Amino acid sequence: MNIEFITEEYVAQPEAIRYWFCVDGEDYGIHDCKGETSLLDIDGYPIDECNDPDGIKEALEVELDKIKAHNDATNAAEQNETTETD
């Protein structure tokens, strides 16, 4: 399975973030609302787990964990730089 991160977008109601990926040439999203995730189709509609026989949601959640870890590390490094220059 070839997965490429595309972008993320903030959703105000409910407060959440949607992460978009290209999976083997097709776009999917992960809607993350306070740690609860759901798989989205290209139009932003939820895909039931019974309609996910290839395990796309699980694969995207692994990628999402990597993105969050990278963002956390970047934010920590920026905070350290700010603290050191103050």
C-alpha positions, 0 to 999 in steps of 0.5 A, a space after each residue: 500500500 503506497 500512502 502519501 500525506 497531502 494536507 491537514 485542515 482544521 474543522 471548527 464544528 466539531 473541533 477536529 482536524 482532518 488529515 488527507 492522504 493519497 492511498 494507491 492513487 485514491 484520496 482518503 481522510 482521517 477525521 480526528 476529533 479528540 482522539 476518536 478517528 473515522 475514515 473519510 472518502 474523498 468528499 468527506 463522508 465517513 466510510 464504515 469499517 465494514 466497507 474498509 476490507 483493505 484496512 485503509 483506516 488502520 494504515 492511515 492511523 499509523 501514518 497519522 501517529 508518525 505525523 503527530 510525533 513529528 509535529 510534537 518534536 518540531 514544536 518542542 524544538 521551537 519552544 527550546 529555541 524560544 526559551 534559549 533566546 529569551 
